[in-house]
Amino acid sequence: MPQQLALTGATGFIGSTLCRRLAERGWEVRALCRRRPPPERPPLPQSGAVRWLQGDLEDAGALARLVEGTAAVVHAAGAVRGARAADFFRTNAAGTARLADAARRARSAPRFLLLSSLAAREPQLSFYAASKRAGEEALAAQGGSLCWIGLRPPAVYGPGDRETLPLLRWMQRGIAPSAMSDKARFSLLHVEDLADAACRLLELAAWAPGLYEIHDGRPGGYTWPEVCRTVAGILGRPVRRLPIPRGLLWAAAGINLALALATGRPPMLTPGKVRELGHGDWVCDDAPLRSLTGWAPRLSLEEGMRRTLSRIRDGRWRPEP
Ligand SMILES: NC(=O)c1ccc[n+]([C@@H]2O[C@H](COP(=O)([O-])OP(=O)(O)OC[C@H]3O[C@@H](n4cnc5c(N)ncnc54)[C@H](OP(=O)(O)O)[C@@H]3O)[C@@H](O)[C@H]2O)c1
């Protein structure tokens, strides 16, 4: 009998890939969605079904129904854009605390896997980073009454990612706008590898609760010039870096924020995002995760980018259902 699993964020970039991969691994996925539910997925041979439950992270009743009877909760919902601290904290901190509370109260006491972020390591940089740290702290505050793990991915890329799509389209035209220093180092991760690691974690017999960083297997991460060279190699033509002056970035962030506050539309660039981009070290250490799970990523940057760029070129950028 397949085990039931509660998933949040299944309509988003990472969550939709997670949803497909979890069902393929045989989980019966109960997915929270706050808008009109996408089509349900019947069980296929060797794979579980996906059923949607309408609700929001602010609705404690819906969360209780979501987690009851499940063996695991995967919390991939999150606010990644916002103008004010409250835009992030309402979802990433209070929403996480509410879902953790529902899991703790459930009769089945499911395991809880939080999709946190490497940004939580530097909460002083932005409202987003601080809210992700607060979400982790909400789990830690449950003490021994909840068995939880927080995954801290770096920047995640792949089909369906609205945040990196404009940048990748520029790179396909041979221009790579650059908002970070050439010396800054960062880890990366393809979304399929993230989903694979989550599945591996959920299949483990024993968990060591805590926070785990994860990356694509490249120790020391990348610099922006290295990423540009990799993309140029895939495209077979030069990709020229176009450094954006810091002053211009700050000005654009200020205007974006003012417009967002006036219109209520979530901004893409904010002062917090500029501080995150200016941070010189976004490199992860995945040794604790590897020793817990034995998991290793499969997609190098070159292979992950090749797949992502070809999906954009073929107009198949959306994740597979
Ligand atoms: N993308 C990255 O590079 C990256 C890196 C590290 C960590 N993360 C973390 O991964 C998670 C997912 O990120 P993503 O890039 O997939 O973001 P995304 O595409 O914006 O997806 C966010 C998901 O969260 C849902 N959601 C937001 N607020 C909600 C609420 N109040 N109640 C219920 N559902 C809500 C959204 O539902 P709707 O469809 O209804 O809006 C959507 O399904 C986030 O927690 C983020 O912090 C992302």
The ligand as an SDF file (V2000), in Angstrom:
LIG
                    3D

 48 52  0  0  0  0  0  0  0  0999 V2000
   14.3360   28.8560   -6.6200 N   0  0  0  0  0  0  0  0  0  0  0  0
   15.4640   28.8220   -5.9310 C   0  0  0  0  0  0  0  0  0  0  0  0
   16.5590   29.0880   -6.4780 O   0  0  0  0  0  0  0  0  0  0  0  0
   15.4480   28.4510   -4.4740 C   0  0  0  0  0  0  0  0  0  0  0  0
   16.6790   28.2580   -3.8210 C   0  0  0  0  0  0  0  0  0  0  0  0
   16.6830   27.8930   -2.4830 C   0  0  0  0  0  0  0  0  0  0  0  0
   15.4930   27.7360   -1.8190 C   0  0  0  0  0  0  0  0  0  0  0  0
   14.3030   27.9520   -2.4570 N   0  0  0  0  0  0  0  0  0  0  0  0
   13.0470   27.7720   -1.6920 C   0  0  0  0  0  0  0  0  0  0  0  0
   12.2400   26.8160   -2.3590 O   0  0  0  0  0  0  0  0  0  0  0  0
   10.8650   27.1260   -2.1610 C   0  0  0  0  0  0  0  0  0  0  0  0
   10.1560   27.1380   -3.5130 C   0  0  0  0  0  0  0  0  0  0  0  0
   10.7640   28.1200   -4.3320 O   0  0  0  0  0  0  0  0  0  0  0  0
   10.3440   28.2800   -5.8680 P   0  0  0  0  0  0  0  0  0  0  0  0
   11.5010   28.8890   -6.5530 O   0  0  0  0  0  0  0  0  0  0  0  0
    9.7660   27.0070   -6.3580 O   0  0  0  0  0  0  0  0  0  0  0  0
    9.2040   29.3940   -5.7340 O   0  0  0  0  0  0  0  0  0  0  0  0
    7.8550   29.6080   -6.5810 P   0  0  0  0  0  0  0  0  0  0  0  0
    7.9820   29.0810   -7.9670 O   0  0  0  0  0  0  0  0  0  0  0  0
    7.4860   31.0410   -6.3870 O   0  0  0  0  0  0  0  0  0  0  0  0
    6.7950   28.6950   -5.8330 O   0  0  0  0  0  0  0  0  0  0  0  0
    6.3000   29.0370   -4.5670 C   0  0  0  0  0  0  0  0  0  0  0  0
    5.1950   28.0650   -4.2010 C   0  0  0  0  0  0  0  0  0  0  0  0
    4.7370   28.3890   -2.8850 O   0  0  0  0  0  0  0  0  0  0  0  0
    3.3190   28.5380   -2.9240 C   0  0  0  0  0  0  0  0  0  0  0  0
    2.8880   29.4780   -1.8910 N   0  0  0  0  0  0  0  0  0  0  0  0
    3.3810   30.7180   -1.6520 C   0  0  0  0  0  0  0  0  0  0  0  0
    2.7060   31.2740   -0.6170 N   0  0  0  0  0  0  0  0  0  0  0  0
    1.7880   30.3750   -0.1960 C   0  0  0  0  0  0  0  0  0  0  0  0
    0.7940   30.3560    0.8190 C   0  0  0  0  0  0  0  0  0  0  0  0
    0.6000   31.4190    1.6270 N   0  0  0  0  0  0  0  0  0  0  0  0
    0.0220   29.2540    0.9660 N   0  0  0  0  0  0  0  0  0  0  0  0
    0.1940   28.1760    0.1520 C   0  0  0  0  0  0  0  0  0  0  0  0
    1.1100   28.1300   -0.8390 N   0  0  0  0  0  0  0  0  0  0  0  0
    1.8990   29.2160   -1.0090 C   0  0  0  0  0  0  0  0  0  0  0  0
    3.0350   29.0640   -4.3310 C   0  0  0  0  0  0  0  0  0  0  0  0
    1.6700   28.9030   -4.6340 O   0  0  0  0  0  0  0  0  0  0  0  0
    0.9620   29.7410   -5.8390 P   0  0  0  0  0  0  0  0  0  0  0  0
    1.2270   28.9650   -7.0960 O   0  0  0  0  0  0  0  0  0  0  0  0
   -0.4600   29.7500   -5.4430 O   0  0  0  0  0  0  0  0  0  0  0  0
    1.5810   31.1010   -5.8510 O   0  0  0  0  0  0  0  0  0  0  0  0
    3.9710   28.1650   -5.1330 C   0  0  0  0  0  0  0  0  0  0  0  0
    3.4020   26.8840   -5.2760 O   0  0  0  0  0  0  0  0  0  0  0  0
   10.8130   28.4600   -1.4320 C   0  0  0  0  0  0  0  0  0  0  0  0
   10.5550   28.2110   -0.0700 O   0  0  0  0  0  0  0  0  0  0  0  0
   12.2110   29.0300   -1.6040 C   0  0  0  0  0  0  0  0  0  0  0  0
   12.5770   29.8020   -0.4820 O   0  0  0  0  0  0  0  0  0  0  0  0
   14.2620   28.2990   -3.7750 C   0  0  0  0  0  0  0  0  0  0  0  0
  1  2  1  0
  2  3  2  0
  2  4  1  0
  4  5  1  0
  4 48  2  0
  5  6  2  0
  6  7  1  0
  7  8  2  0
  8  9  1  0
  8 48  1  0
  9 10  1  0
  9 46  1  0
 10 11  1  0
 11 12  1  0
 11 44  1  0
 12 13  1  0
 13 14  1  0
 14 15  2  0
 14 16  1  0
 14 17  1  0
 17 18  1  0
 18 19  2  0
 18 20  1  0
 18 21  1  0
 21 22  1  0
 22 23  1  0
 23 24  1  0
 23 42  1  0
 24 25  1  0
 25 26  1  0
 25 36  1  0
 26 27  1  0
 26 35  1  0
 27 28  2  0
 28 29  1  0
 29 30  1  0
 29 35  2  0
 30 31  1  0
 30 32  2  0
 32 33  1  0
 33 34  2  0
 34 35  1  0
 36 37  1  0
 36 42  1  0
 37 38  1  0
 38 39  2  0
 38 40  1  0
 38 41  1  0
 42 43  1  0
 44 45  1  0
 44 46  1  0
 46 47  1  0
M  CHG  2   8   1  16  -1
M  END
$$$$
